[in-house]
Amino acid sequence: MSSMDDKSLLTYPVSKIKNKAKRKEIYSKQKKLKTKLKLKKRKRNKIEAEQLGEESQKKVAKTQDNTKVKDETVVDPEDEEIKAEEDFDEFSDILSGKITPKIVITSSYKPTKIMYDFILELMRVIPGSSYYKRNKHEIKKIVKECSEKGF
């Protein structure tokens, strides 16, 4: 086995070797030889390209972003019509920060301690929010009262 030439070593079926130590040794030799051959090929190609006067160009990896086909249905955010629509949108004042929204948080009929903790956390995170204790009120009545109060 040690007297094998490079070509026969590359094509030798390693899986047919029964001895584990010998199989591992032959496999590692094959791997080293493959990497040496790849390096030689790369250097040879580079030299040939330089002799021909071509610049060696690095290959760009194909990704989802650079292979994406442009979709015509997607709206350009810089479009003047879209900007005008956003300026007259009913939520434009809220999104621009001119008005802080009033938000009502309510719970189920019988909230647990975990639910109260969650509501407190929501009130800390969401500015301008307030808690409305539900008791046995229906949601429709709560919505009606809140809209009358300007929420």
Secondary structure, DSSP 8 states (H G I E B T S, - for coil): -TT--HHHHHHS-GGG---HHHHHHHHHHHHHHHHHHHHHHHHHHHHHHHHHT----------TTTT----TTS--TT-HHHHHHHHTSTTHHHHHTSS---EEE---SS--HHHHHHHHHHHHHSTTEEE---TT--HHHHHHHHHHHT-
